[in-house]
Amino acid sequence: MSVFKLYASCFIILVFSNTNVAFADTKQSGLGLGFNIMQSIWQGKTDNPKMTKCRLVKRKINAGDQMCVYKGAQNTFVAIYNDKGAFCPKSMLCKLNPDDSKTLGSFVQAFMKK
């Protein structure tokens, strides 16, 4: 087989293997999820979400899992669950979501029941 035929056949296989991605509904694919949201913000259809700086307030380990709880302005809480020993940054930006019903204790209780 000549080198040209080899390259041509690889090119054809590559083109046909990527057609599913090209015709896939972008709302269902993982690639299009963030882009659709950002595009609607750029077009002025939705507002840019307000962000706040959330700081690590609790790190709890239960069996092989770990929970990192962050607190931001106006009682905004975010919990991240990952493997035991994984890295928990000291602070991060999170979406402002004021909610007086959430407490640090409720996150810890729910995690320990898991």
N, C-alpha and C positions, 0 to 999 in steps of 0.2 A: 504494500500500500504506500502510495507516495505521501510526502509530507503535506502537500496541498489537500489531498483527500482527507487526511487525518484532521487537519485544522478545520476544514469545511464541515466535517461530521461533528466535531466538538462544538462548533459554532451553532449548528442546527439544533443539537441537543440542548445547548444552553438557552437558545431562544425559546424553544417549546417548553422547557421546564419552568421558565419564568412567566409564561402566559397566565397561569392561575393567579399570580400575584397582581398582574396588570388588570385583570378583569374582576378581581375580588372587590366586594363592597368595602369601602374604606371605613365605614362605621363598625364593621365586624372585625377588621384586622387590627392587630396590635400596633402596627405601624401608623395607622391613620388616627388613632384615638387622640393623641396629644395635638396633632396638627389641626384637626377639625376644631378643637376648642380654641387654639391660638388664632386660627383663621377667623372665627366668629368674633373674637376680641378685636382683631385688627380691622375688621369691617364695621365695627361699632354695633354689632347685633347684641352683644353681651358686655357687661362691665368687667373690667379686670378685677379679680378677687383681691380683697385687702389682705395683706400679709402682716404678720407680727413675728417678732423674735421669740422663740420658745426655748426655754432653758431646761436642762435635765434636772428633775426633782426627785426621781426615784428609779432605782434599778433593782429589779427583783428576779431571782432565779428560782424556778420550780422544776424539779426533775431535769430534763435535758433542754428546757426552754428558758428563754430570758425575755423580760419585758422592760422596756425603757419608757418612762412616762415623762412627758415634757409639758410645761405650763407656760402660757403666754399671757398677753394682756386680756383684760376683761374675762377672766376665768376660762380661757381657751386651753383645752387639754388635748394632747395627742399621745397615743400609745403605739409603740412599735414592738412587734413580737418577732424574735429571731432565735437562733441557736445559742445555747449556753456558751459564754466566753466571747461572743461576737462584740464588735466595737459599737459603742453608743457615744455619738458625738456630744459634747458638752452643751451645744446650742444648735438650733437650726431655724430656718424660716418655715412657718406653717400658716395655713389659711386661718384668718381671724374668724372664730366661731364662738361668740359669747354664749355661755350656758351655765346658769347658776345651779342646775341640778347635778352636774358632774363634780365629783370630788376625787382626790387622790386615793382615798380609802376604797371607793367603789371600784376603781380600776384594779387595785391590789386584790380585793376580795374576788372579783370576777376571774382574775388570772389564777389565783390559788385554787378555785373550784374546778378549773379546767383539767 
